[in-house]
Amino acid sequence: MDVSIVIVNYNTKLLLKDCLDSIQSKTLGCHYEIIVVDNASKDDSVDMVKCEYPNVILIESNENLGFGRANNLGTKQAKGKYLFYLNSDTVLLNDAVSEFFRFAESAEEKLGALGCILTGPDGNTCHSYGKMITPGYELKTAIARYLRFLKPRWLTMPDKVKKPLSVDYITGADLFVPREVFEKTRGFDPDYFMYCEEVDWQKRMDNLNLKRFIIPGPEIIHLEGGSDTTKTKSWSKSRISNIQKSRRIFYQKHFNKKILPLFLIAQNIIQLPWKLLK
């Protein structure tokens, strides 16, 4: 088996269907399997997969495990040489899986992970990669919310890349990883429920000098936040709160505790607009 495609689903029945259809119609150049891990959905996602996609390996969890733990669970049943972690709110526009597979097979450097420039449904680029989380970068990102000339580079990413681009981390929406890397690094850290788990994992890859690349070729639409059905102010504050909780875990794991106050200052700056909504 060349590639195991692992998809975590939580109440995204229609999005998941579009994702699965795109994989099956576009993936022609490699041998693959699809593993769907359902996080106790209540929208008939499980019945839909069982009825319409009998060849998909379905893992039913009786609780919401979060993103990282669910991906780790799916990986336990994976048989592929490579693992492709794909969000349920994505749609493949071409044979992206084979593009990643061919690049990985011919890579000369120690490979940690691959991704591509993702686009939204409007054709504009969306969050595909970023700089590693550090105290200085965190503070700069916070200030950049108010000073446009400091806008982080990952927020102004190119529409496409003509050659492989070395990056600090690739978003978890399309993360293509050699199985041996998963085994060496033990995959996603279960301490994270959602957000930052892919950054943490690639931080550990970086510690082993494993490279991460955004490559040309694969074309994938990402409906960022498409699995969230509520787009209210309260949802926004909840999401920001979850992100900052994960970032705090990241800081506690990877930095001296004396730096934590700087992190808190940056987060207070970031959260100010949401605090004003209360």
Solvent accessible surface area in square Angstrom, and as a share of the most:
residue,aa,sasa,rsa
1,M,104,0.47
2,D,31,0.16
3,V,0,0.00
4,S,0,0.00
5,I,0,0.00
6,V,0,0.00
7,I,0,0.00
8,V,20,0.12
9,N,0,0.00
10,Y,103,0.39
11,N,49,0.25
12,T,6,0.04
13,K,66,0.28
14,L,132,0.66
15,L,37,0.18
16,L,0,0.00
17,K,65,0.28
18,D,74,0.38
19,C,0,0.00
20,L,0,0.00
21,D,59,0.31
22,S,9,0.06
23,I,0,0.00
24,Q,77,0.34
25,S,71,0.46
26,K,77,0.33
27,T,7,0.04
28,L,148,0.73
29,G,42,0.40
30,C,16,0.10
31,H,136,0.61
32,Y,57,0.22
33,E,19,0.08
34,I,8,0.04
35,I,0,0.00
36,V,1,0.00
37,V,0,0.00
38,D,4,0.02
39,N,3,0.01
40,A,33,0.25
41,S,22,0.14
42,K,187,0.79
43,D,43,0.22
44,D,88,0.46
45,S,1,0.01
46,V,26,0.15
47,D,87,0.45
48,M,9,0.04
49,V,2,0.01
50,K,114,0.48
51,C,107,0.64
52,E,84,0.38
53,Y,11,0.04
54,P,108,0.68
55,N,138,0.71
56,V,13,0.07
57,I,50,0.25
58,L,41,0.20
59,I,20,0.10
60,E,95,0.43
61,S,16,0.10
62,N,146,0.75
63,E,88,0.39
64,N,51,0.26
65,L,17,0.09
66,G,1,0.01
67,F,33,0.14
68,G,0,0.00
69,R,100,0.37
70,A,0,0.00
71,N,2,0.01
72,N,26,0.13
73,L,56,0.28
74,G,0,0.00
75,T,4,0.02
76,K,164,0.69
77,Q,92,0.41
78,A,10,0.07
79,K,139,0.59
80,G,1,0.01
81,K,109,0.46
82,Y,13,0.05
83,L,0,0.00
84,F,0,0.00
85,Y,1,0.00
86,L,3,0.02
87,N,34,0.18
88,S,7,0.05
89,D,7,0.04
90,T,1,0.01
91,V,39,0.22
92,L,2,0.01
93,L,78,0.39
94,N,37,0.19
95,D,30,0.16
96,A,0,0.00
97,V,0,0.00
98,S,0,0.00
99,E,56,0.25
100,F,0,0.00
101,F,29,0.12
102,R,123,0.45
103,F,51,0.21
104,A,10,0.08
105,E,85,0.38
106,S,83,0.53
107,A,36,0.28
108,E,174,0.78
109,E,97,0.43
110,K,143,0.61
111,L,18,0.09
112,G,0,0.00
113,A,0,0.00
114,L,0,0.00
115,G,0,0.00
116,C,1,0.00
117,I,16,0.08
118,L,0,0.00
119,T,32,0.19
120,G,9,0.09
121,P,101,0.64
122,D,107,0.56
123,G,52,0.50
124,N,99,0.51
125,T,37,0.22
126,C,19,0.11
127,H,52,0.23
128,S,0,0.00
129,Y,18,0.07
130,G,2,0.02
131,K,76,0.32
132,M,21,0.09
133,I,6,0.03
134,T,50,0.29
135,P,20,0.12
136,G,49,0.48
137,Y,36,0.14
138,E,0,0.00
139,L,50,0.25
140,K,89,0.38
141,T,18,0.11
142,A,0,0.00
143,I,57,0.29
144,A,13,0.10
145,R,121,0.44
146,Y,107,0.41
147,L,78,0.39
148,R,206,0.75
149,F,162,0.67
150,L,50,0.25
151,K,95,0.40
152,P,3,0.02
153,R,161,0.59
154,W,47,0.16
155,L,80,0.40
156,T,82,0.48
157,M,18,0.08
158,P,59,0.37
159,D,113,0.58
160,K,147,0.62
161,V,20,0.11
162,K,184,0.78
163,K,151,0.64
164,P,58,0.36
165,L,64,0.32
166,S,75,0.48
167,V,13,0.07
168,D,43,0.22
169,Y,17,0.06
170,I,0,0.00
171,T,13,0.07
172,G,6,0.05
173,A,3,0.02
174,D,0,0.00
175,L,0,0.00
176,F,0,0.00
177,V,0,0.00
178,P,11,0.07
179,R,60,0.22
180,E,120,0.54
181,V,4,0.02
182,F,31,0.13
183,E,109,0.49
184,K,130,0.55
185,T,12,0.07
186,R,207,0.76
187,G,0,0.00
188,F,2,0.01
189,D,25,0.13
190,P,80,0.51
191,D,84,0.43
192,Y,0,0.00
193,F,108,0.45
194,M,80,0.36
195,Y,50,0.19
196,C,9,0.05
197,E,5,0.02
198,E,22,0.10
199,V,7,0.04
200,D,2,0.01
201,W,0,0.00
202,Q,0,0.00
203,K,44,0.19
204,R,57,0.21
205,M,0,0.00
206,D,68,0.35
207,N,100,0.51
208,L,81,0.40
209,N,108,0.56
210,L,10,0.05
211,K,79,0.33
212,R,11,0.04
213,F,21,0.09
214,I,0,0.00
215,I,4,0.02
216,P,50,0.32
217,G,35,0.34
218,P,8,0.05
219,E,90,0.40
220,I,2,0.01
221,I,36,0.18
222,H,16,0.07
223,L,50,0.25
224,E,86,0.38
225,G,14,0.14
226,G,27,0.26
227,S,50,0.32
228,D,46,0.24
229,T,129,0.75
230,T,63,0.37
231,K,124,0.53
232,T,68,0.40
233,K,133,0.56
234,S,74,0.48
235,W,53,0.19
236,S,28,0.18
237,K,52,0.22
238,S,58,0.38
239,R,82,0.30
240,I,18,0.09
241,S,63,0.40
242,N,70,0.36
243,I,33,0.17
244,Q,17,0.08
245,K,137,0.58
246,S,4,0.03
247,R,48,0.18
248,R,94,0.34
249,I,34,0.17
250,F,0,0.00
251,Y,5,0.02
252,Q,94,0.42
253,K,87,0.37
254,H,47,0.21
255,F,43,0.18
256,N,93,0.48
257,K,158,0.67
258,K,176,0.75
259,I,55,0.28
260,L,37,0.19
261,P,76,0.48
262,L,63,0.31
263,F,3,0.01
264,L,63,0.31
265,I,93,0.47
266,A,0,0.00
267,Q,6,0.03
268,N,80,0.41
269,I,50,0.25
270,I,7,0.04
271,Q,41,0.18
272,L,82,0.41
273,P,50,0.31
274,W,49,0.17
275,K,88,0.37
276,L,133,0.66
277,L,79,0.39
278,K,183,0.77
